[in-house]
Amino acid sequence: MSLSVLSPAKLNLFLHITGRRDDGYHNLQTLFQFIDLCDTLHIDTKTTTEIEVVPAIPGIEPQHNLVYRAATLLKEHTGTPHGAHIRLEKHLPMGGGLGGGSSNAASTLVALNHLWQTGLSRTQLCQLGLHLGADVPIFVHGHAALAVGVGERFEDVTIAEPWYLIAAPNCHASTAELFQEKQLTRNSKVIRIRDFLNGVGHNDFEPVLRRRFPLIDRCLTLMNSEGQAKVTGSGACLFISCKDQVDAETKRHRLTLKMSDFGITNQDLKWHTAKGCNLSPLYFGALANQR
């Protein structure tokens, strides 16, 4: 059997660090929304037990690839004798705060659970996904949500689905290193969804990113000339909300013309436009009945 599935990006519309846990991790509160900017997974089941993932991702050992790890975890957890050949068509920037790796892992779990007929519920897949990363469960869950804890506990929300203009600066922000920053705020207040709708909410990583990465600082300043620029995740990707697709494309054009005034070159930054989605594009098409 064969199946192609989407593996969407997410945006953190706000991200508050609300405290440090006894285990060394941090408690967060964040609002996730998906966007229709996606990788694609092309999966063929195999009669042999082998898991094969192509192409190789530069700098990542095959056994550390989250797609491979997700497939192997599901196989070991369920005892299925099946294998799979998985081709990852990559479009999302790596390490940008868009959740690409976690999304790839979630799409792999959901698709193979369907193809291998292993019969796990969505809740069970979320629990399994937590072994791969804190963001994997929300991608399995597949609905915009207000999340707390390390991001693994969430409640669905239905909010506006605007178009976004997304900037991907040519730099990599290490989440682990950012969490070690002494100047990182760790006591932000928990807010309600209606507070967010009234304009409350920020990303606690933004001040640290501005100090550590001059390019991100310049990009945020540039984007603030056309809207309220925000950081997603721990960076480095940034976004502004737009009225519609035409507005997003117009803002992209105007900001591109201004880039040189802020010392930003075409090599420093890539632009994307995408539509916000409360329901994950993973559950469009063949997997619609899996949610």
C-alpha positions in Angstrom: 0.0 0.0 0.0 1.1 3.6 -0.7 0.1 6.9 0.8 1.3 10.5 0.6 0.5 12.8 3.5 1.2 16.4 4.4 3.4 17.4 7.3 2.5 21.0 8.2 4.3 23.7 10.1 2.9 25.4 13.2 3.1 28.8 14.6 3.3 29.7 18.3 1.0 32.8 18.4 2.4 33.5 21.8 4.8 31.6 24.1 5.2 32.3 27.8 7.7 30.5 30.0 5.9 30.3 33.3 8.3 28.5 35.5 11.1 25.9 35.9 10.2 22.3 36.8 12.0 20.1 39.3 13.2 17.9 36.4 15.0 20.8 34.9 12.5 21.4 32.1 10.5 24.6 31.8 6.7 25.0 32.1 5.2 26.8 29.1 2.0 28.3 27.9 1.6 28.6 24.2 -1.1 28.9 21.5 -0.5 26.6 18.5 -2.0 27.1 15.1 -1.1 25.1 12.0 -0.3 26.7 8.6 -0.6 25.2 5.1 3.2 25.4 4.6 4.1 21.7 4.6 6.6 18.9 3.9 5.2 15.8 2.2 5.8 12.2 3.2 5.5 9.5 0.5 5.1 6.1 2.2 5.1 2.6 0.7 4.6 -0.4 3.0 7.1 -3.3 2.6 6.6 -7.1 3.1 10.1 -7.1 4.8 10.7 -5.7 8.2 13.1 -2.9 7.1 12.4 0.8 7.7 14.0 2.9 5.0 13.9 6.7 5.0 15.3 8.8 2.0 16.9 11.1 1.3 19.5 11.4 4.1 19.4 14.7 5.9 22.9 16.3 6.0 24.4 16.3 9.5 21.8 13.8 10.9 22.6 10.1 11.4 19.9 8.0 9.8 18.9 6.4 13.2 18.5 9.9 14.7 16.1 11.1 11.9 12.7 11.7 13.5 10.9 10.0 10.7 13.0 6.8 11.2 12.6 7.0 14.9 8.8 7.4 14.7 8.4 4.5 12.4 10.7 2.3 14.5 8.9 3.3 17.7 5.5 2.4 16.3 6.8 -0.8 14.9 8.4 -1.8 18.3 5.4 -0.7 20.3 2.8 -2.6 18.2 5.0 -5.6 17.2 3.9 -5.3 13.5 5.9 -7.4 11.1 5.6 -4.7 8.4 8.3 -2.4 7.1 8.2 0.8 5.1 10.0 2.9 2.5 9.5 6.6 3.3 10.5 9.5 1.1 10.5 12.9 2.8 9.9 15.8 0.5 11.3 18.7 2.6 10.1 22.3 2.2 10.1 23.6 5.8 13.3 25.2 7.2 15.1 23.2 9.8 15.5 24.6 13.3 13.3 27.6 12.6 10.6 27.2 15.3 8.1 25.8 12.8 8.1 22.3 14.3 9.2 20.6 11.1 10.9 17.6 12.7 8.1 17.1 15.2 5.5 17.3 12.4 7.4 14.8 10.3 7.4 12.4 13.3 3.7 12.9 13.9 2.7 12.4 10.2 4.8 9.2 10.2 3.0 7.8 13.3 -0.5 8.6 12.0 0.1 7.4 8.4 1.8 4.2 9.4 -0.8 3.4 12.0 -3.3 3.6 9.1 -1.2 1.7 6.6 0.0 -1.0 9.0 -3.5 -1.2 10.6 -2.0 -1.2 14.0 -5.2 0.2 15.5 -3.9 2.8 18.0 -6.2 5.6 18.9 -5.2 9.2 18.5 -4.7 9.5 22.3 -2.4 6.5 22.2 -0.4 8.0 19.3 -0.1 11.3 21.2 1.3 9.4 24.2 3.7 7.5 22.0 4.7 10.7 20.2 5.7 12.3 23.5 8.7 9.9 23.6 9.9 11.7 20.4 9.5 15.3 21.5 7.2 17.6 23.4 5.6 19.1 20.2 4.9 15.8 18.5 1.5 15.2 20.4 0.0 18.5 19.2 0.8 17.5 15.6 -0.8 14.1 16.1 -3.8 15.8 17.8 -4.2 18.0 14.8 -6.2 21.0 16.0 -5.2 24.5 17.1 -4.8 24.4 20.8 -3.8 26.3 24.0 -1.0 24.2 25.5 0.6 24.1 28.9 3.3 22.0 30.7 6.1 21.3 28.3 3.5 21.6 25.6 2.0 18.2 26.0 -1.3 19.2 27.7 -3.7 21.1 25.5 -7.3 22.2 24.9 -8.7 22.9 21.5 -9.4 26.5 20.4 -11.2 27.9 17.4 -9.7 31.2 16.3 -9.4 33.2 13.2 -7.4 31.7 10.4 -5.5 34.6 8.8 -2.8 34.6 6.2 0.7 35.0 7.5 3.9 36.4 6.1 6.8 34.3 7.4 10.4 35.2 7.4 13.1 32.5 7.7 16.4 34.2 8.6 19.6 32.4 7.6 20.6 31.5 11.2 20.0 28.6 13.5 18.8 29.1 17.1 19.5 26.2 19.5 16.5 25.8 21.8 18.7 24.1 24.4 21.2 26.9 24.5 18.4 29.6 24.6 16.9 27.9 27.7 20.3 28.2 29.4 20.3 32.0 28.9 20.4 33.7 32.3 18.4 36.7 31.0 15.6 34.5 29.7 12.3 35.4 31.4 10.9 32.4 33.3 8.0 33.8 35.2 5.5 35.1 32.6 1.9 35.1 33.6 -0.6 32.5 32.4 -3.3 34.1 30.3 -6.7 33.2 29.0 -7.6 32.8 25.3 -9.8 36.0 25.6 -6.7 37.9 26.8 -4.9 36.8 23.7 -7.8 37.9 21.5 -7.5 41.3 23.2 -3.9 41.6 22.2 -2.1 40.1 25.2 0.7 37.6 24.7 4.3 37.6 23.6 7.2 35.3 23.0 9.7 35.1 25.9 12.5 34.1 23.5 12.3 37.3 21.5 14.6 39.6 23.7 17.2 36.8 24.0 17.1 36.2 20.2 17.5 39.9 19.5 20.6 40.1 21.7 22.2 36.9 20.3 21.4 37.3 16.7 21.8 40.7 15.1 20.2 39.4 11.9 17.0 38.4 13.8 17.0 41.8 15.5 17.2 43.6 12.1 14.5 41.3 10.6 12.1 42.0 13.5 12.7 45.7 13.2 12.1 45.5 9.4 8.9 43.5 9.8 7.5 45.8 12.5 7.3 48.5 9.8 4.5 46.5 8.2 2.8 44.9 11.2 3.4 43.3 14.6 6.2 40.9 14.1 6.5 37.8 16.4 8.8 34.9 16.9 7.5 31.3 16.6 8.9 28.7 18.9 12.5 29.5 20.0 13.2 31.0 16.5 14.6 31.8 14.2 11.4 32.1 12.0 9.3 35.2 12.4 5.8 36.1 11.3 3.2 38.8 10.9 -0.6 38.3 10.6 -2.2 39.6 7.4 -5.8 40.4 6.3 -5.7 38.0 3.3 -3.4 36.5 0.7 -3.2 39.7 -1.3 -2.2 41.6 1.9 0.5 39.0 2.7 2.0 39.3 -0.8 1.8 43.1 -0.8 3.6 43.2 2.6 6.3 40.7 1.2 6.8 43.0 -1.8 7.1 46.2 0.3 9.4 44.5 2.9 11.7 43.1 0.2 12.2 46.6 -1.2 13.2 47.8 2.3 15.6 45.0 3.1 18.7 46.8 2.1 17.9 49.8 4.3 18.2 47.4 7.3 21.4 45.7 6.1 19.6 42.5 5.0 20.4 40.7 1.8 18.5 38.1 -0.2 21.0 35.5 1.2 20.1 36.5 4.7 16.3 35.8 4.5 13.6 33.8 2.8 10.0 34.8 2.7 6.9 32.5 2.8 3.2 33.2 2.8 0.8 30.7 4.3 -2.8 30.3 5.5 -3.6 29.6 9.1 -5.4 26.4 9.8 -7.2 25.3 12.9 -7.5 21.8 11.6 -4.1 20.3 10.6 -3.6 19.6 6.8 -2.3 16.2 7.9 -6.0 15.2 8.3 -7.0 16.4 4.8 -7.6 13.7 2.2 -6.9 10.0 2.9 -6.5 10.5 6.7 -9.6 12.6 7.2 -11.3 9.8 9.1 -8.3 9.1 11.3 -8.9 12.1 13.5 
